[in-house]
């Protein structure tokens, strides 16, 4: 769960043959990811998936993915 801007996001991420992915079921949103530590690319991919999602929320999730990468990597 990632909390930002007063919201809580249950995130699911993983890898498949084509690369990494992110799903946020509560927002009916999914997108492709770069490496988990690539904040710029991931933020842009998240933002493009749902324009109502917001730049701040996409940034918070991109940074959370980077932190998760450091914890599990």
Secondary structure as UniProt FT lines:
FT   STRAND          2..4
FT   TURN            5..6
FT   STRAND          7..9
FT   STRAND          12..16
FT   TURN            17..18
FT   STRAND          19..24
FT   HELIX           25..27
FT   STRAND          29..33
FT   TURN            36..37
FT   HELIX           39..49
FT   HELIX           51..53
FT   HELIX           55..72
//
